[in-house]
């Protein structure tokens, strides 16, 4: 029995013994994750390849999702004003092609914003990104440029870290702290001390000069010193129903029949306007154990620029495809078009272009085909939900405030010490001067 099958079997046995109330029976939408070998593999990797720990984590995920009603968190159940403010948003990709999830800390004002609502906004984005990226890792980016003490909330930062540690398995590529002001370094030392070893390994504190080592200039926002001129504008998620029916799996395999590739999105390409360009994005992952070659075709080749339109993927590797509409075409015109992704197995990644071309000519029915329709984003309008709730500082906030108070006292004591030093030097100088004068008088006598 493979470890994935063992996790599935042990978890099913665990819930057969009964689920306490609360939380009560788990949401069927969450239980459908058991059918995904890919998701269970994420849990197993997060649990350091320990089957028993993976089962426990999977159970805790189910409990948390039921208690939080995570599947019902959407634009209509969170504070829409907070979403539109742009404190949190995804944009750009790191050097490993992982989506960057940004916290624009300068827009966050501690004490002036409902913390519980902010936490729901964080869950909203993590849920949405996990769906849109099909569980691919993300990079957590704390933009601290221009921040003061009022912009930093240890509770929010630790909440994000806790969510990713306990309920979103194997989801983090890097944690980047950007342009951290000196006055906030003490707070992040507390955060770092509470992080698990795996998270510390992924933690990077960088300035504008070093950011290019993690995010290419073309992907970095202009405010970070990059070339990406993106300005945040909130678009509601385009939710597409997904068929969660279990598929027949090949024995001892990590992918299902007919699924050499995993596509994200899987059925519908969503086009939107960004920087006066009409574009869409497609991520393909090789779920096969062998190396594959892929091609991307469209019913309207004169309308689109597809980069790259073909390539080679080793096992479990992925490629992000950028699709752009040529000038002169309207955004609504894409809806009648179709895209086709074709893949085939090849002997190795070192095969020549001519050999691949010859193989495509003879591949026939051995090639896998994936068809995608095209659509556009429609801006939805909904009323913001506003609620008020009380909040008390937890022990971490107490530690931070205590540390900051101690720092202020230390600075005050240093200033006092300097005054004493200056006074001591002055008195020493006066004493030496008087001694010298007295000595001269004695000599003259």
Secondary structure as UniProt FT lines:
FT   HELIX           3..16
FT   TURN            21..23
FT   HELIX           28..31
FT   HELIX           32..35
FT   HELIX           37..46
FT   TURN            47..49
FT   HELIX           51..68
FT   HELIX           70..72
FT   TURN            75..77
FT   HELIX           80..85
FT   STRAND          88..93
FT   TURN            95..96
FT   STRAND          99..104
FT   HELIX           105..107
FT   TURN            110..111
FT   HELIX           115..132
FT   TURN            133..135
FT   STRAND          138..143
FT   TURN            145..146
FT   HELIX           149..151
FT   HELIX           154..166
FT   TURN            169..170
FT   STRAND          172..178
FT   HELIX           182..184
FT   HELIX           185..194
FT   HELIX           197..202
FT   STRAND          203..206
FT   TURN            208..210
FT   HELIX           211..213
FT   TURN            217..219
FT   HELIX           222..224
FT   TURN            251..252
FT   TURN            257..258
FT   STRAND          261..264
FT   STRAND          268..274
FT   TURN            275..276
FT   STRAND          277..286
FT   STRAND          291..298
FT   TURN            301..303
FT   STRAND          304..307
FT   STRAND          310..313
FT   TURN            315..316
FT   STRAND          318..325
FT   TURN            327..328
FT   HELIX           331..336
FT   STRAND          338..346
FT   TURN            349..350
FT   HELIX           353..362
FT   HELIX           364..366
FT   STRAND          368..376
FT   HELIX           395..444
//
